[in-house]
Amino acid sequence: MGDFTAMGDVGRIMLSSIAPLIIVAIGWRNTSFFYGALSLFFLSLIVFFRNKSNSVSLDNKKSEMNFLQLIKNKKFFLALLTSFFDNLASSALFAFLPFLLLKRNINPSLLGLFAGAFLVGNLLGKVGLGRLADKFKNTTVFIVAEFLMAVFIFLLTVSSSQFLIVGFSIILGILTAGTIPVRTTFISESTHHLNQHEKVFSISSLVATLATSLAPIVLGRVADLYGIINAFYAAALFAILALIPAFLFSKSKNNKPSLLY
């Protein structure tokens, strides 16, 4: 899961970085056509070489569950809460990092260096923490990573050394992105026995997207009212809040799903 999500970032970051160079060379219309044709080409390859014999067959006799019944699953609900607070804490940090750096009187010409360090950390985190979750308990990896995220957010806000800020940016990139594949295992672990994969991941995606949309609004409002430093403190608080449902998730029984009510 970590490698899969990291590959998505490689394409997103690499292609978006190359796009301006191509636009300058051949124009934006030709670049758009090139990107569209390239996407269509790879889609055609996937469809053509798809092995239908290996497709997953679902049990036709499985009992259908509505969305409310799925959310009543205690472990699934705790996994959703964990994902929600983790997204609130981490999804908007990259957008607000330049404002914090300017607050620390960092030369604007160096902002790209810090942003690049954060993105490199993203790739390392998804691969690294994903592998750690394979070797150790996923909840343990997540709780440690989330706690360290809160600590390093605090250290980033109080540090004025450019060297330390670069180091903290890389570490935060590792922690903020690395929790994504780990918390995804929470969703799978809590619902794998239900055989309702489409509904489960539609709910989890909705919750994650909602938190991702709320994060810049909430942190932006805090920054507007109380300053950018307090906005980062708020992000650290959200990371601490994510520890509560993650801890309760780790204590929930695996053999029989419990309901909220």
Secondary structure, DSSP 8 states (H G I E B T S, - for coil): -HHHHHHHHHHHHHHHHHHHHHHHHH-HHHHHHHHHHHHHHHHHHHHHS--GGGS----TT-----HHHHHTBHHHHHHHHHHHHHHHHHTTHHHHHHHHHHHTT--GGGHHHHHHHHHHHHHHHHHHHHHHHHHS-HHHHHHHHHHHHHHHHHHHHH---HHHHHHHHHHHHHHHHHHHHHHHHHHHHHHTTTT-HHHHHHHHHHHHHHHHHHHHHHHHHHHHHH-HHHHHHHHHHHHHHHHHHHHHHHHS-SSS--B--
